[in-house]
Amino acid sequence: MKGLPLEVKALLTKARESAVLAVETYNRPSASFRSGAYIVLMVIAWTSLFHAMFLRRNIKPYYRKQNSKRFQKVDGDYRRWELVECVQQHFKSNNPPMRKNLDFFTGLRNKIEHCSMPALDADIFGECQAMLINFEDMICSEFGDRYAINGGLSLGKL
């Protein structure tokens, strides 16, 4: 990952590893919480990817204090944008299918985190595939094919 700032490299590593772990978890035969774990890990992957993209473009993906140029902090670190804000900042008023897919999973992730979720594996298989393929397309288009994760994934099982 030569040529990129260290923080961008770290975020790309986190994004790629979260995506691979999401697929590994989904494909684990004994997993009973497969969709839930997949969604949470892919939200982390996407959020990290967006943060890397923004920082590479010299956009600080941090929340500002109200009526201030200063950034909010939580436990001494800047409060970074969640996936919903990243999607809004990246796509603006555009509403492509990739955005709709991310919006769909953001809603599910909130239910997973704050409520209970019924078994949805069979019902959202296609959306899970699309989320992963979109991730791969975005990371390659933004950072090049050398950052592709498809060599380590079995997309047929997901």
C-alpha positions in Angstrom: 0.0 0.0 0.0 2.8 2.4 -1.0 2.1 6.0 -1.7 -0.9 6.5 0.6 -0.9 8.2 3.9 -0.6 5.9 6.9 -4.1 6.5 8.2 -5.6 5.8 4.7 -3.5 2.5 4.6 -4.7 1.5 8.0 -8.4 2.2 7.1 -8.0 0.2 3.8 -6.6 -2.7 5.8 -9.5 -2.5 8.2 -12.0 -2.3 5.4 -10.6 -5.3 3.5 -10.2 -7.5 6.6 -13.7 -6.7 7.8 -15.1 -7.7 4.4 -13.2 -10.9 4.3 -14.2 -11.7 7.9 -17.8 -11.0 7.0 -17.7 -13.5 4.2 -15.9 -16.1 6.4 -18.5 -15.7 9.1 -21.4 -16.0 6.6 -19.9 -19.1 5.1 -19.3 -20.8 8.5 -21.6 -23.9 8.6 -22.3 -23.6 12.3 -23.1 -19.9 12.3 -26.7 -19.2 13.4 -26.3 -15.4 13.3 -24.8 -15.4 9.9 -26.7 -12.5 8.3 -26.5 -10.3 11.4 -22.7 -10.8 11.8 -22.2 -10.3 8.0 -24.1 -7.1 8.0 -22.3 -5.6 11.1 -18.9 -6.5 9.6 -19.8 -5.2 6.2 -21.0 -1.9 7.7 -17.6 -1.6 9.4 -15.9 -2.4 6.0 -17.9 0.2 4.1 -17.4 2.9 6.8 -13.7 2.3 6.8 -13.5 2.4 3.1 -15.4 5.7 3.0 -13.2 7.2 5.7 -10.1 6.2 3.6 -11.6 7.8 0.5 -12.5 11.0 2.3 -9.1 11.3 4.0 -7.2 10.7 0.7 -9.2 13.6 -0.8 -8.3 15.8 2.2 -11.9 15.7 3.5 -12.0 15.2 7.3 -14.9 12.7 8.0 -15.5 14.1 11.5 -18.5 15.8 13.1 -18.1 19.4 14.0 -19.1 21.0 17.2 -22.3 23.0 16.8 -21.6 26.6 15.5 -17.8 25.9 15.5 -15.0 25.0 13.2 -13.7 22.6 15.8 -14.4 18.9 15.7 -16.3 16.8 18.3 -14.2 14.3 20.3 -15.2 11.1 22.0 -12.8 9.6 24.4 -10.0 11.8 23.0 -10.6 10.9 19.4 -12.4 12.8 16.7 -16.0 11.6 16.3 -16.1 10.1 12.8 -19.0 9.9 10.5 -21.2 6.8 10.7 -22.0 5.0 7.5 -25.3 7.0 7.0 -23.4 10.3 7.0 -20.6 8.8 4.7 -23.2 7.7 2.2 -24.9 11.2 2.3 -21.6 13.0 1.9 -20.4 10.7 -0.9 -23.6 10.4 -3.0 -25.1 13.8 -2.2 -28.4 14.0 -4.0 -27.6 11.0 -6.3 -29.5 7.8 -5.6 -27.8 5.0 -7.5 -28.5 1.3 -6.7 -25.3 1.1 -4.6 -26.7 3.8 -2.3 -30.0 2.0 -2.0 -28.2 -1.2 -1.0 -26.2 0.6 1.7 -29.4 2.4 3.0 -31.1 -1.0 3.2 -28.3 -2.5 5.2 -27.9 0.5 7.5 -31.6 0.0 8.5 -31.0 -3.7 9.2 -27.8 -3.0 11.1 -29.7 -0.7 13.4 -32.3 -3.4 14.0 -29.6 -5.9 14.7 -27.8 -3.6 17.2 -30.9 -2.2 18.9 -33.6 -4.9 18.6 -33.9 -8.5 17.6 -33.8 -9.7 14.1 -35.5 -12.8 12.6 -33.6 -15.2 10.5 -33.3 -13.6 7.1 -30.5 -15.5 5.4 -32.5 -16.8 2.5 -34.5 -13.6 2.0 -31.5 -11.2 1.7 -29.0 -13.4 0.0 -29.0 -11.4 -3.2 -28.7 -8.1 -1.3 -25.7 -9.5 0.7 -24.1 -10.5 -2.6 -24.7 -7.0 -4.1 -23.2 -5.4 -1.0 -20.0 -7.4 -1.3 -19.7 -6.9 -5.1 -20.4 -3.1 -4.7 -17.7 -3.0 -2.0 -15.2 -4.7 -4.4 -16.1 -2.4 -7.2 -15.7 0.7 -5.0 -12.4 -0.3 -3.5 -11.0 -1.1 -6.9 -12.3 2.0 -8.6 -11.0 4.2 -5.8 -7.7 2.6 -5.0 -6.9 0.2 -7.9 -7.2 -3.5 -8.5 -4.3 -4.3 -6.2 -6.7 -3.7 -3.3 -9.2 -6.2 -4.6 -10.3 -8.8 -2.2 -11.9 -11.3 -4.6 -8.9 -13.5 -4.7 -9.5 -14.4 -1.0 -13.3 -14.8 -1.3 -15.6 -17.5 -2.4 -18.5 -15.5 -3.7 -20.4 -18.6 -4.7 -21.1 -19.5 -1.0 -22.2 -16.1 0.2 
